[in-house]
Amino acid sequence: MAVNKVILGNSVKIDLSGDTVNAASVLKGTTFHDPQGVVRTGTYDPDSEFVAFLDIRTSNPSLFGRQVTITKV
């Protein structure tokens, strides 16, 4: 049976019911408890994505506002 809240006397010690965590935001293979108290395993793989910052300068006005797609190689 899953547990998402622990109360001792009149004091709430642990309450997962308002958590917003999901498997896609927890590292792959890491265990956690979801808001219902069920044990889950993370699926996020940081090697599967990356962030790139580009500083492209051009004097060609036809290129302004164009979408750029970057593919990881």
For each residue, the residues with C-beta under 8 A, 3 or more apart:
1:
2: 33 36 37 38 39
3: 6 37
4: 15 16 17 33 35 36 37
5: 12 14 15 16 17 37
6: 3 12 13 14 15
7: 10 11 12 13
8: 11 13
9:
10: 7
11: 7 8
12: 5 6 7 15
13: 6 7 8
14: 5 6
15: 4 5 6 12 18
16: 4 5 19 33 34 35 36 37
17: 4 5 35 36
18: 15 35
19: 16 33 34 35
20: 35
21: 25 26 32 34 35
22: 25 26 34
23: 26 40 41 42 43 44
24: 43 44
25: 21 22 42 44
26: 21 22 23 30 32 40 41 42 43 44
27: 30 42 44 46
28: 41 42 43 44 45
29: 41 42
30: 26 27 41 42
31: 39 40 41 42
32: 21 26 39 40 41 42
33: 2 4 16 19 37 38 39 40
34: 16 19 21 22 37 38 40
35: 4 16 17 18 19 20 21
36: 2 4 16 17
37: 2 3 4 5 16 33 34
38: 2 33 34
39: 2 31 32 33
40: 23 26 31 32 33 34
41: 23 26 28 29 30 31 32
42: 23 25 26 27 28 29 30 31 32
43: 23 24 26 28
44: 23 24 25 26 27 28
45: 28 48 49
46: 27 49
47:
48: 45
49: 45 46
50: 72
51:
52: 70
53:
54: 68
55:
56: 63 68
57:
58: 63 64
59:
60: 63
61: 64
62:
63: 56 58 60 66
64: 58 61
65:
66: 63
67:
68: 54 56
69:
70: 52
71:
72: 50
73:
